[in-house]
Amino acid sequence: MNWYEIKNVDAIDSPALVIYPERIAENIRLLKNMVGNEVARLRPHVKSNKIAEVCQMMQDAGITKFKCATIAECEMLGMIRAKDVLLSYQLVGPKINRFIQLFIQYPSTRFSCLVDNIYAAEEISRQFAASQLTAEVFIDVNSGMNRTGILPSKVLLLFEALQLLPAIKVVGLHAYDGHIRDTDVAMRTEHIGSEYNKVVILAKTIETIAGIKLVMVAGGSPTLPIHAQHENIECSPGTFIFWDWGYKHSFPDELFDYAALVITRVISIVGENTITTDLGHKSVAAENPLPRVYFLNAPEAIPISQSEEHLVLKVIDASSFKTGDTLYGIPVHICPTVALYEKAVVVENHKAIDEWKVIARNRKITI
């Protein structure tokens, strides 16, 4: 059988998210190997998997630090007693109080967050001071992505202002370079270097002025191989855990392999060269243009249109398919695909044996 085939697939309703723990474990092993098994240099981003059992697999492999994007993801990590959790988001509005509640409900976990301006930091400090707590923060540095973060030229001024706030403690710098996606490794390395050097200089300057040691968190899965060579950086890849079609074909130098896919079934034979499956917008990440998924057991099938509950495929010969046939698909983008499912079917030795809740897909667990 092919590695992805499931003997008891008839027991799984479609569309479904299926995951393969043996392959997840191998991706974790490869990640550790990239940093010479120095797990202290790893801070995986859990926004890709959102599953407590998957995060526990990383903990069992010795990884103790994590990054996340939502309060729910923070809580999921608190529930499994993760040691160190960075919320890579600047807190505003009700999220500040929710973050404070994490400190109270999960005292064994060290939580931190991002800041990139004094106004947000002042409100965080005010509410933390009222709760007699201190917020550990990473200054979010805009390293060229232009999504969040403060420009490098303004970091020192922000750091000095943060030092005056009563309930704020700066512990590090954070720089996400998701805009760097060169397939060519040499080009990727060159583009990282110019931005990375700015962050290194900033860190050294602050450490000299303040007499403190800063933690630097940088990169994602695409820039992981380059940042892994820098001993003073905590690497924070996310997609590595499941991998997807987009990253596998954009970054062939990285040896991670597929560990999650979606299954769908043929529901209609439309014409001589057209079939329809039940993999609609609600079942696979739809932010990219078609094709948004590729099928391992039907590589010739090309998505030509999609709606909420349907995916229409062009095929060479529709008579080679029949209604009810199962197709195994690799999403172009796995992270938002996972968030579309309440649970993941666990497959071992070609059999579906369990279901793991995608617990952090919701915006709220209990807090």
Secondary structure, DSSP 8 states (H G I E B T S, - for coil): --TT--TTGGGS-SSEEEE-HHHHHHHHHHHHHHTTT-GGGB--BGGGT--HHHHHHHHHTT--EEEESSHHHHHHHHHTT-SEEEEEEE--TTHHHHHHHHHHH-TTSEEEEEE-SHHHHHHHHHHHHHTT--EEEEEEB--S--SSSB-GGGHHHHHHHHTT-TTEEEEEEEE--TT---SSHHHHHHHHHHHHHHHHHHHHHHHHHH----EEEE--TTTHHHHTT-TT-EE---GGGT--HHHHHH-TTS-----EEEEEEEEEEEETTEEEES--GGGS--SS-S--EEETT-TT-EEEEE-SS-EEEE-S-GGG--TT-EEEEEES-HHHHHTT-SEEEEEETTEEEEEEE-GGGSS-S--
